[in-house]
Amino acid sequence: MFFYISKILSFLIYPGYWLLTGFLVAYFTKNRKRKKIFTIITFSLTFLLTNFYVYQKVFNWWQTPPANVLVGKHYDAGILLGGMYSFDKNNRGYFNGCSDRFIEINKLYHTGVISKIIISGGSASILIKQPAEADSLINEFVQSGVKKEDIILEAHSRNTYENALYTKKLCDSLKLKPPYMLVTSAFHMPRAMKVFKKQNIDIIPFPANYLTFEVHLTPDQYILPNFGLLNDWGTLIKEWIGIIAYSFTGKA
């Protein structure tokens, strides 16, 4: 039930809908005081959420810092959380904007930091039937030089909580020695860490797919709005709400 409710209501967390609602209320309302309040609030939110300086500061505060792997350190397995592979209407799979997760865990494997790769990810679609992401990623890893016998699949999970729940059972049954390297997007790592630790899984975070990092800004980035940032804000707000919801339900 938790999974379906979160999917159905997910569109409400994206700021683009908030701004559109605010402008519509401000435009159509006949109450002058209400019109003024909604206009001020909506324009203020628009400035904050489309300003690159604000975006950079908040995201860099939230994202887990890059990990440093000690030379000679070795781990039995790395856990890769799904979310980097999307499917078209014919169920052909393609890497999406989170593909850095795949790249980073590949580096860990090929440099000998980890011996095995656990891919955790089923299908999160509720409207149409899609392949399990973990199943679809096997060929991608094999083509990149990973031995098939070094790939372990967990293809049933639909969200972060189930990632942790099913991966725990898998690691225990295979008697893999902890700690494990956990690879997911830097913006998702804080929530994933809480959920995995709740399942008593000993992990070391290895964040990937940074949405932003510290760079020198140009003058226009301090002033001019960038509406392309709204989608990333929605992604971050989803993480915040996810942590709150998981905490209330005892999952994190």
C-alpha positions as CSV (number, residue, x, y, z in Angstrom):
1,M,0.0,0.0,0.0
2,F,2.8,2.4,0.9
3,F,4.4,1.8,-2.5
4,Y,1.2,2.6,-4.4
5,I,0.3,5.7,-2.5
6,S,3.8,7.1,-2.9
7,K,3.6,6.5,-6.7
8,I,0.1,8.0,-7.1
9,L,0.9,11.2,-5.1
10,S,4.5,11.6,-6.4
11,F,3.5,14.4,-8.9
12,L,2.5,16.6,-6.0
13,I,6.1,17.0,-4.8
14,Y,7.3,18.7,-8.0
15,P,7.6,22.5,-7.5
16,G,6.5,23.2,-11.1
17,Y,2.9,22.2,-10.0
18,W,3.2,24.5,-7.0
19,L,4.2,27.5,-9.1
20,L,1.5,26.8,-11.7
21,T,-1.1,26.6,-9.0
22,G,0.1,29.8,-7.3
23,F,0.0,31.8,-10.5
24,L,-3.5,30.4,-11.4
25,V,-4.9,31.3,-8.0
26,A,-3.3,34.8,-8.1
27,Y,-4.7,35.4,-11.6
28,F,-8.3,34.1,-11.1
29,T,-9.0,35.1,-7.5
30,K,-11.1,38.2,-7.1
31,N,-10.0,38.8,-3.5
32,R,-7.4,41.5,-3.7
33,K,-5.6,40.5,-0.5
34,R,-5.5,36.9,-1.5
35,K,-4.3,37.8,-5.0
36,K,-1.4,39.9,-3.5
37,I,-0.4,37.1,-1.1
38,F,-0.3,34.4,-3.7
39,T,1.5,36.7,-6.2
40,I,4.3,37.5,-3.6
41,I,4.6,33.9,-2.5
42,T,4.7,32.5,-6.0
43,F,7.2,35.0,-7.3
44,S,9.4,34.5,-4.3
45,L,9.4,30.7,-4.7
46,T,10.1,31.0,-8.4
47,F,13.2,33.1,-7.7
48,L,14.5,30.7,-5.1
49,L,13.8,27.5,-7.0
50,T,15.3,28.8,-10.3
51,N,18.3,30.4,-8.8
52,F,21.5,28.4,-9.5
53,Y,23.3,29.8,-6.4
54,V,20.6,28.6,-4.0
55,Y,20.3,25.3,-5.9
56,Q,24.1,24.7,-5.6
57,K,24.3,25.5,-1.9
58,V,21.3,23.3,-0.9
59,F,22.3,20.4,-3.0
60,N,25.9,20.4,-2.0
61,W,24.8,20.5,1.7
62,W,22.5,17.5,1.1
63,Q,24.5,15.2,-1.2
64,T,26.9,12.7,0.4
65,P,30.5,13.8,-0.1
66,P,32.7,11.7,-2.5
67,A,34.2,8.6,-1.1
68,N,37.9,7.8,-1.0
69,V,38.8,4.1,-1.3
70,L,42.0,3.2,0.5
71,V,44.6,1.5,-1.6
72,G,44.7,-2.2,-1.1
73,K,41.2,-2.3,0.6
74,H,39.0,-5.1,-0.6
75,Y,35.3,-6.0,-0.1
76,D,33.3,-9.1,-0.9
77,A,30.6,-7.2,-2.7
78,G,29.2,-3.9,-3.9
79,I,25.5,-3.2,-3.8
80,L,24.1,-1.3,-6.8
81,L,20.7,0.3,-6.4
82,G,18.5,0.5,-9.5
83,G,17.3,3.7,-11.1
84,M,19.8,4.0,-14.0
85,Y,17.9,2.1,-16.6
86,S,14.7,3.1,-18.4
87,F,12.5,1.3,-20.9
88,D,10.7,2.3,-24.1
89,K,7.2,1.1,-25.1
90,N,8.8,-2.0,-26.6
91,N,10.6,-2.7,-23.3
92,R,14.0,-2.0,-24.8
93,G,16.3,-0.8,-22.1
94,Y,18.5,2.4,-22.2
95,F,20.8,4.1,-19.7
96,N,19.3,7.3,-18.2
97,G,20.8,10.3,-16.4
98,C,21.8,8.1,-13.4
99,S,24.1,5.9,-15.4
100,D,27.1,7.1,-13.4
101,R,26.0,4.5,-10.8
102,F,26.9,1.8,-13.4
103,I,30.2,3.4,-14.2
104,E,31.3,3.8,-10.6
105,I,30.6,0.3,-9.5
106,N,32.3,-1.0,-12.7
107,K,35.4,0.9,-11.6
108,L,35.2,-0.7,-8.1
109,Y,35.0,-4.2,-9.7
110,H,37.7,-3.8,-12.3
111,T,40.1,-2.2,-9.9
112,G,39.7,-5.1,-7.5
113,V,38.0,-3.2,-4.7
114,I,35.0,-5.5,-4.8
115,S,34.7,-9.1,-5.9
116,K,31.0,-9.3,-6.7
117,I,28.2,-6.9,-7.8
118,I,24.8,-7.2,-6.3
119,I,22.2,-5.5,-8.5
120,S,19.1,-4.6,-6.5
121,G,16.1,-3.4,-8.6
122,G,12.9,-4.8,-9.9
123,S,10.2,-2.8,-11.7
124,A,8.7,0.3,-10.1
125,S,6.1,0.8,-12.7
126,I,2.5,0.5,-11.6
127,L,0.7,1.3,-14.8
128,I,2.4,-1.0,-17.3
129,K,4.4,-4.2,-17.1
130,Q,8.1,-3.6,-17.5
131,P,11.2,-5.9,-17.1
132,A,13.0,-6.0,-13.8
133,E,15.9,-3.6,-14.0
134,A,18.4,-6.0,-12.4
135,D,17.6,-8.7,-15.0
136,S,18.1,-6.2,-17.9
137,L,21.5,-4.9,-16.6
138,I,23.2,-8.3,-16.7
139,N,24.2,-8.0,-20.4
140,E,25.5,-4.5,-19.8
141,F,27.8,-5.7,-17.1
142,V,29.0,-8.7,-19.0
143,Q,29.7,-6.6,-22.1
144,S,31.8,-4.3,-19.9
145,G,34.0,-7.2,-18.8
146,V,32.3,-8.3,-15.5
147,K,32.2,-12.1,-15.2
148,K,28.6,-13.4,-15.1
149,E,29.3,-15.5,-12.1
150,D,30.3,-12.4,-10.2
151,I,26.9,-10.8,-10.7
152,I,24.2,-11.4,-8.1
153,L,20.6,-10.4,-8.8
154,E,17.9,-9.1,-6.6
155,A,15.1,-8.4,-9.0
156,H,12.0,-8.0,-6.8
157,S,12.5,-4.7,-5.0
158,R,10.3,-1.7,-6.0
159,N,11.7,1.0,-3.7
160,T,14.6,1.7,-1.3
161,Y,13.1,-0.1,1.6
162,E,12.6,-3.3,-0.4
163,N,16.2,-2.8,-1.8
164,A,17.5,-3.1,1.7
165,L,15.1,-5.8,2.9
166,Y,15.7,-8.2,0.0
167,T,19.5,-7.5,-0.2
168,K,19.9,-8.3,3.5
169,K,18.3,-11.7,3.0
170,L,20.4,-12.3,-0.1
171,C,23.7,-11.4,1.6
172,D,22.9,-13.5,4.6
173,S,22.0,-16.6,2.5
174,L,25.2,-16.3,0.4
175,K,27.3,-15.7,3.5
176,L,29.0,-12.7,2.0
177,K,31.3,-10.9,4.4
178,P,30.4,-7.4,5.3
179,P,30.9,-4.5,5.0
180,Y,29.6,-3.9,1.5
181,M,30.1,-0.9,-0.8
182,L,26.7,0.8,-1.4
183,V,26.5,2.6,-4.8
184,T,23.7,5.0,-5.5
185,S,23.2,8.6,-6.5
186,A,24.7,11.2,-4.1
187,F,21.3,12.8,-3.6
188,H,19.8,9.4,-2.7
189,M,22.6,8.2,-0.5
190,P,21.4,9.8,2.8
191,R,18.0,8.1,2.6
192,A,19.5,4.8,1.4
193,M,22.0,4.8,4.3
194,K,19.3,5.2,6.9
195,V,17.2,2.4,5.4
196,F,20.1,0.0,5.0
197,K,21.3,0.6,8.5
198,K,17.8,0.0,9.8
199,Q,18.1,-3.5,8.3
200,N,21.4,-3.9,10.1
201,I,23.4,-4.0,6.9
202,D,27.0,-3.0,7.3
203,I,27.7,-0.7,4.4
204,I,30.2,1.9,3.2
205,P,28.7,4.6,1.0
206,F,30.1,5.2,-2.4
207,P,28.0,8.0,-3.9
208,A,27.8,8.6,-7.7
209,N,25.8,10.7,-10.1
210,Y,26.2,14.2,-8.5
211,L,23.6,16.6,-9.6
212,T,25.9,19.5,-8.9
213,F,29.2,20.3,-7.2
214,E,31.1,23.3,-6.1
215,V,32.0,25.4,-9.2
216,H,32.8,29.1,-9.8
217,L,29.5,30.7,-10.9
218,T,29.2,33.2,-13.7
219,P,27.3,36.5,-13.0
220,D,24.2,35.4,-14.9
221,Q,23.9,32.3,-12.6
222,Y,23.3,34.6,-9.6
223,I,20.6,36.6,-11.3
224,L,18.9,34.8,-14.3
225,P,16.3,32.1,-13.6
226,N,17.0,28.6,-14.7
227,F,13.6,26.7,-14.9
228,G,15.4,23.5,-15.7
229,L,16.3,23.2,-12.0
230,L,12.7,22.6,-11.0
231,N,12.9,18.9,-11.8
232,D,16.0,18.4,-9.7
233,W,14.2,20.2,-6.8
234,G,11.4,17.7,-7.1
235,T,14.0,14.9,-6.9
236,L,15.4,16.4,-3.7
237,I,12.0,17.0,-2.1
238,K,11.1,13.4,-2.8
239,E,14.2,12.3,-0.8
240,W,13.2,14.5,2.1
241,I,9.6,13.3,2.1
242,G,10.9,9.7,1.7
243,I,13.0,10.0,4.8
244,I,10.2,11.4,6.9
245,A,7.7,8.8,5.7
246,Y,10.2,5.9,6.3
247,S,10.9,7.3,9.7
248,F,7.3,7.4,10.7
249,T,6.7,3.9,9.4
250,G,9.8,2.5,11.1
251,K,11.6,1.7,7.8
252,A,14.5,4.2,8.5
